[in-house]
């Protein structure tokens, strides 16, 4: 009977670790999804306006 109680307690402790892992994974996904549009938007703006450093180098030549 003691072995069953110990096994059940260990299982309950593992569920706590699983919950933490799920929450951490979810926050990583949310952070990635939130920053993706910003990165895409900045890439579009950079492509549309061009890089100022490239323009300065061309003018110097």
C-alpha positions, -999 to +999 in steps of 0.1 A: +000+000+000+029+024+008+043+019-027+010+028-043+008+060-022+044+069-031+037+063-068+006+085-067+024+113-049+052+112-075+026+113-103+010+143-088+043+161-085+050+153-122+017+169-132+029+202-116+061+201-136+040+193-167+018+223-161+048+246-157+063+233-190+031+239-208+028+274-195+064+282-205+059+268-239+027+288-244+044+320-234+072+314-258+047+309-286+028+340-277+060+360-277+071+347-311+036+354-326+036+389-311+070+398-325+066+383-359+044+411-374+068+437-361+097+420-378+078+416-410+066+452-409+101+465-403+115+444-432+088+458-455+096+493-445+133+487-450+127+472-484+105+501-495+127+529-482+161+513-489+190+514-466+205+549-460+240+535-456+239+520-491+228+553-506+256+572-488+282+547-501+270+551-536+271+589-534+307+588-521+318+567-551 
